[in-house]
Amino acid sequence: MTSDTSFSLSVIIALLGCFVGLAGWIRGRDTRIINDSEWKGMVNAKLDMAIGLRKDHDEL
């Protein structure tokens, strides 16, 4: 192997590592966004229910 071949192989391996790391970061970010959305949806549903109970109480 010549030094040019080993250099280009090293660059290819480094670039692949960057792409794998970036893909992992994006996947983790998407998972976190989905979990946050589910949590916010549950909180909003509970608040809507509490407001509905308040309105029912006021009507009684």
C-alpha positions as a LaTeX table, in Angstrom:
\begin{tabular}{lrrr}
\hline
Residue & $x$ (\AA) & $y$ (\AA) & $z$ (\AA) \\
\hline
Met1 & 0.00 & 0.00 & 0.00 \\
Thr2 & 1.31 & 3.42 & $-0.85$ \\
Ser3 & 0.88 & 6.49 & 1.27 \\
Asp4 & $-1.68$ & 7.94 & $-1.18$ \\
Thr5 & $-3.84$ & 4.83 & $-0.92$ \\
Ser6 & $-3.69$ & 4.73 & 2.88 \\
Phe7 & $-4.48$ & 8.46 & 3.03 \\
Ser8 & $-7.56$ & 8.12 & 0.82 \\
Leu9 & $-8.69$ & 5.04 & 2.77 \\
Ser10 & $-8.35$ & 7.00 & 6.01 \\
Val11 & $-10.40$ & 9.86 & 4.57 \\
Ile12 & $-13.14$ & 7.46 & 3.43 \\
Ile13 & $-13.29$ & 5.82 & 6.86 \\
Ala14 & $-13.43$ & 9.24 & 8.56 \\
Leu15 & $-16.25$ & 10.40 & 6.29 \\
Leu16 & $-18.21$ & 7.20 & 6.92 \\
Gly17 & $-17.77$ & 7.72 & 10.66 \\
Cys18 & $-19.11$ & 11.26 & 10.34 \\
Phe19 & $-22.16$ & 10.08 & 8.41 \\
Val20 & $-22.89$ & 7.33 & 10.93 \\
Gly21 & $-22.56$ & 9.80 & 13.81 \\
Leu22 & $-24.80$ & 12.32 & 12.08 \\
Ala23 & $-27.43$ & 9.67 & 11.34 \\
Gly24 & $-27.42$ & 8.60 & 15.01 \\
Trp25 & $-27.77$ & 12.19 & 16.17 \\
Ile26 & $-30.70$ & 12.83 & 13.79 \\
Arg27 & $-32.45$ & 9.64 & 14.89 \\
Gly28 & $-32.05$ & 10.55 & 18.57 \\
Arg29 & $-33.32$ & 14.05 & 17.91 \\
Asp30 & $-36.39$ & 12.73 & 16.06 \\
Thr31 & $-37.13$ & 10.28 & 18.89 \\
Arg32 & $-36.85$ & 13.08 & 21.43 \\
Ile33 & $-39.20$ & 15.30 & 19.39 \\
Ile34 & $-41.77$ & 12.49 & 19.15 \\
Asn35 & $-41.61$ & 11.83 & 22.90 \\
Asp36 & $-41.95$ & 15.55 & 23.68 \\
Ser37 & $-44.97$ & 15.79 & 21.38 \\
Glu38 & $-46.66$ & 12.85 & 23.09 \\
Trp39 & $-46.00$ & 14.38 & 26.51 \\
Lys40 & $-47.38$ & 17.77 & 25.44 \\
Gly41 & $-50.45$ & 16.06 & 24.01 \\
Met42 & $-51.12$ & 14.30 & 27.30 \\
Val43 & $-50.69$ & 17.55 & 29.25 \\
Asn44 & $-53.04$ & 19.39 & 26.88 \\
Ala45 & $-55.62$ & 16.61 & 27.18 \\
Lys46 & $-55.48$ & 16.77 & 30.98 \\
Leu47 & $-55.81$ & 20.56 & 30.93 \\
Asp48 & $-58.77$ & 20.35 & 28.56 \\
Met49 & $-60.40$ & 17.81 & 30.84 \\
Ala50 & $-59.78$ & 20.00 & 33.90 \\
Ile51 & $-61.23$ & 23.04 & 32.13 \\
Gly52 & $-64.24$ & 20.96 & 31.08 \\
Leu53 & $-64.78$ & 19.86 & 34.68 \\
Arg54 & $-64.54$ & 23.47 & 35.80 \\
Lys55 & $-67.18$ & 24.51 & 33.27 \\
Asp56 & $-69.43$ & 21.62 & 34.35 \\
His57 & $-68.99$ & 22.68 & 37.97 \\
Asp58 & $-69.85$ & 26.28 & 37.19 \\
Glu59 & $-72.96$ & 25.19 & 35.27 \\
Leu60 & $-74.19$ & 23.13 & 38.24 \\
\hline
\end{tabular}
